């Protein structure tokens, strides 16, 4: 990461990681990590090892779904599995309001308030995961167990 300063969003993520005792640190990359494919290329890892942060709306509130970069979220099946109402993609404004971060850089942590979180059980298949750190150019390393702990998330099948 060098001596460069982190953006406000990435600093919030770095602070949350430090407060939680996470081992990984925020890294700023020269290449975009806006999509799972871009992140995997920039990091030299499998697309499935990218923990995509997708924000949905459900029962009037935000729902953060951390899914493997190789999966799509089946919102109908997820709603049934969670015993919840309809789940639909959040607008960019709803994403920013819930997380303080913009689409393409949403992190699992560092939000103004805790966001209900579901973690794709398939992420457990990868010993090292990479998650966005608040911007389309920042990431941090983690693993499945730590991701569940950091987010106080619920493990679920999402695809």
C-alpha positions as a Markdown table, in Angstrom:
| # | Residue | x | y | z |
|---|---|---|---|---|
| 1 | Unk | 0.0 | 0.0 | 0.0 |
| 2 | Unk | 2.9 | 2.3 | 0.4 |
| 3 | Unk | 2.5 | 5.7 | 2.0 |
| 4 | Unk | -0.6 | 6.8 | 0.1 |
| 5 | Unk | -3.5 | 8.0 | 2.1 |
| 6 | Unk | -6.7 | 5.9 | 2.1 |
| 7 | Unk | -10.0 | 7.5 | 0.9 |
| 8 | Unk | -12.6 | 8.2 | 3.6 |
| 9 | Unk | -14.5 | 5.0 | 2.6 |
| 10 | Unk | -11.3 | 2.8 | 2.7 |
| 11 | Unk | -10.2 | 4.3 | 6.0 |
| 12 | Unk | -13.6 | 3.4 | 7.5 |
| 13 | Unk | -13.0 | -0.2 | 6.4 |
| 14 | Unk | -9.4 | -0.2 | 7.7 |
| 15 | Unk | -10.6 | 1.1 | 11.0 |
| 16 | Unk | -13.4 | -1.5 | 11.3 |
| 17 | Unk | -10.9 | -4.3 | 10.4 |
| 18 | Unk | -8.4 | -3.0 | 13.0 |
| 19 | Unk | -11.1 | -2.7 | 15.7 |
| 20 | Unk | -12.3 | -6.3 | 15.0 |
| 21 | Unk | -8.7 | -7.6 | 15.2 |
| 22 | Unk | -8.7 | -8.7 | 11.6 |
| 23 | Unk | -5.4 | -9.8 | 10.2 |
| 24 | Unk | -5.7 | -8.4 | 6.7 |
| 25 | Unk | -5.1 | -4.8 | 5.8 |
| 26 | Unk | -6.6 | -2.6 | 3.1 |
| 27 | Unk | -4.6 | -2.6 | -0.1 |
| 28 | Unk | -5.0 | 0.0 | -2.8 |
| 29 | Unk | -4.5 | -1.5 | -6.3 |
| 30 | Unk | -3.7 | 0.4 | -9.6 |
| 31 | Unk | -6.2 | -1.7 | -11.5 |
| 32 | Unk | -10.0 | -1.6 | -10.9 |
| 33 | Unk | -11.6 | -4.2 | -8.7 |
| 34 | Unk | -15.2 | -2.9 | -9.6 |
| 35 | Unk | -16.2 | -6.4 | -10.8 |
| 36 | Unk | -15.3 | -9.9 | -9.6 |
| 37 | Unk | -13.5 | -10.6 | -12.9 |
| 38 | Unk | -11.5 | -7.3 | -12.7 |
| 39 | Unk | -10.6 | -8.0 | -9.0 |
| 40 | Unk | -9.5 | -11.6 | -9.8 |
| 41 | Unk | -7.3 | -10.4 | -12.6 |
| 42 | Unk | -5.8 | -7.6 | -10.5 |
| 43 | Unk | -5.1 | -10.1 | -7.6 |
| 44 | Unk | -4.1 | -13.2 | -9.7 |
| 45 | Unk | -6.8 | -15.4 | -8.0 |
| 46 | Unk | -9.8 | -17.3 | -9.0 |
| 47 | Unk | -13.0 | -15.4 | -9.5 |
| 48 | Unk | -14.7 | -17.6 | -7.0 |
| 49 | Unk | -12.4 | -16.3 | -4.3 |
| 50 | Unk | -13.7 | -12.7 | -4.7 |
| 51 | Unk | -16.4 | -11.9 | -2.0 |
| 52 | Unk | -18.8 | -9.7 | -4.0 |
| 53 | Unk | -20.8 | -7.3 | -1.8 |
| 54 | Unk | -24.2 | -6.9 | -3.2 |
| 55 | Unk | -26.9 | -4.8 | -1.6 |
| 56 | Unk | -30.6 | -5.7 | -1.9 |
| 57 | Unk | -33.7 | -4.3 | -0.2 |
| 58 | Unk | -35.9 | -6.7 | 1.7 |
| 59 | Unk | -38.8 | -6.1 | 4.0 |
| 60 | Unk | -38.1 | -2.3 | 4.0 |
| 61 | Unk | -34.4 | -2.5 | 4.8 |
| 62 | Unk | -31.0 | -3.2 | 3.3 |
| 63 | Unk | -29.6 | -6.7 | 3.0 |
| 64 | Unk | -26.0 | -7.2 | 2.2 |
| 65 | Unk | -25.2 | -10.4 | 0.4 |
| 66 | Unk | -21.6 | -11.5 | 0.2 |
| 67 | Unk | -21.4 | -13.9 | -2.7 |
| 68 | Unk | -18.7 | -15.8 | -4.5 |
| 69 | Unk | -17.6 | -13.9 | -7.6 |
| 70 | Unk | -18.5 | -17.0 | -9.6 |
| 71 | Unk | -22.2 | -17.0 | -8.4 |
| 72 | Unk | -25.3 | -15.0 | -9.1 |
| 73 | Unk | -27.8 | -14.4 | -6.3 |
| 74 | Unk | -31.2 | -16.2 | -6.7 |
| 75 | Unk | -33.3 | -13.7 | -4.9 |
| 76 | Unk | -36.4 | -15.9 | -4.9 |
| 77 | Unk | -34.6 | -18.9 | -3.4 |
| 78 | Unk | -32.8 | -16.6 | -0.9 |
| 79 | Unk | -36.0 | -15.0 | 0.3 |
| 80 | Unk | -37.6 | -18.4 | 0.8 |
| 81 | Unk | -34.5 | -19.7 | 2.6 |
| 82 | Unk | -34.5 | -16.6 | 4.9 |
| 83 | Unk | -38.3 | -16.8 | 5.3 |
| 84 | Unk | -38.5 | -13.2 | 4.2 |
| 85 | Unk | -40.5 | -11.1 | 1.7 |
| 86 | Unk | -39.4 | -10.2 | -1.8 |
| 87 | Unk | -35.7 | -9.3 | -2.3 |
| 88 | Unk | -34.8 | -6.9 | -5.0 |
| 89 | Unk | -31.6 | -5.0 | -6.0 |
| 90 | Unk | -31.0 | -1.7 | -4.2 |
| 91 | Unk | -30.7 | 1.5 | -6.1 |
| 92 | Unk | -27.3 | 3.3 | -6.1 |
| 93 | Unk | -28.9 | 5.8 | -3.7 |
| 94 | Unk | -30.0 | 3.0 | -1.4 |
| 95 | Unk | -26.6 | 1.4 | -1.5 |
| 96 | Unk | -24.9 | 4.6 | -0.5 |
| 97 | Unk | -27.4 | 5.4 | 2.2 |
| 98 | Unk | -27.0 | 1.9 | 3.8 |
| 99 | Unk | -23.2 | 1.5 | 3.4 |
| 100 | Unk | -21.7 | 5.0 | 2.9 |
| 101 | Unk | -20.0 | 3.4 | -0.1 |
| 102 | Unk | -20.7 | 3.4 | -3.9 |
| 103 | Unk | -21.6 | 0.4 | -6.0 |
| 104 | Unk | -18.3 | -1.2 | -7.3 |
| 105 | Unk | -16.6 | -0.6 | -4.0 |
| 106 | Unk | -19.0 | -1.8 | -1.3 |
| 107 | Unk | -17.1 | -3.5 | 1.6 |
| 108 | Unk | -18.5 | -6.0 | 4.0 |
| 109 | Unk | -17.7 | -3.6 | 6.9 |
| 110 | Unk | -17.1 | 0.1 | 7.5 |
| 111 | Unk | -20.7 | 1.1 | 7.2 |
| 112 | Unk | -22.3 | 3.9 | 9.2 |
| 113 | Unk | -24.6 | 1.3 | 11.0 |
| 114 | Unk | -24.5 | -2.5 | 10.9 |
| 115 | Unk | -26.2 | -3.9 | 7.8 |
| 116 | Unk | -27.9 | -7.3 | 8.0 |
| 117 | Unk | -25.6 | -9.7 | 6.1 |
| 118 | Unk | -25.8 | -13.1 | 4.4 |
| 119 | Unk | -22.6 | -14.8 | 3.5 |
| 120 | Unk | -22.5 | -17.3 | 0.6 |
| 121 | Unk | -21.7 | -20.7 | 2.0 |
| 122 | Unk | -19.6 | -21.4 | -1.2 |
| 123 | Unk | -17.0 | -18.9 | 0.0 |
| 124 | Unk | -16.0 | -21.5 | 2.6 |
| 125 | Unk | -14.4 | -23.5 | -0.3 |
| 126 | Unk | -11.6 | -20.9 | -0.6 |
| 127 | Unk | -8.8 | -20.6 | 2.0 |
| 128 | Unk | -8.2 | -16.9 | 1.1 |
| 129 | Unk | -10.9 | -14.5 | 0.1 |
| 130 | Unk | -10.6 | -10.9 | -1.2 |
| 131 | Unk | -13.3 | -8.4 | -0.4 |
| 132 | Unk | -13.7 | -4.8 | -1.5 |
| 133 | Unk | -12.5 | -2.1 | 0.9 |
| 134 | Unk | -14.8 | 0.8 | 0.1 |
| 135 | Unk | -13.6 | 1.9 | -3.4 |
| 136 | Unk | -13.3 | 0.2 | -6.8 |
| 137 | Unk | -9.5 | 0.1 | -6.3 |
| 138 | Unk | -9.2 | -1.2 | -2.7 |
| 139 | Unk | -9.4 | -4.7 | -1.3 |
| 140 | Unk | -8.5 | -6.7 | 1.8 |
| 141 | Unk | -7.7 | -10.3 | 2.4 |
| 142 | Unk | -9.9 | -12.4 | 4.7 |
| 143 | Unk | -11.3 | -15.9 | 5.0 |
| 144 | Unk | -14.8 | -17.3 | 5.4 |
| 145 | Unk | -14.8 | -17.7 | 9.2 |
| 146 | Unk | -13.5 | -14.2 | 9.6 |
| 147 | Unk | -16.0 | -12.7 | 7.1 |
| 148 | Unk | -18.8 | -14.3 | 9.1 |
| 149 | Unk | -17.4 | -12.9 | 12.4 |
| 150 | Unk | -16.7 | -9.4 | 10.9 |
| 151 | Unk | -20.2 | -9.0 | 9.6 |
| 152 | Unk | -22.1 | -11.0 | 12.2 |
| 153 | Unk | -23.5 | -12.6 | 9.0 |
| 154 | Unk | -25.6 | -15.6 | 8.4 |
| 155 | Unk | -24.3 | -18.4 | 6.2 |
| 156 | Unk | -26.6 | -19.3 | 3.4 |
| 157 | Unk | -26.9 | -20.8 | -0.1 |
| 158 | Unk | -27.5 | -17.8 | -2.3 |
| 159 | Unk | -27.4 | -19.2 | -5.9 |
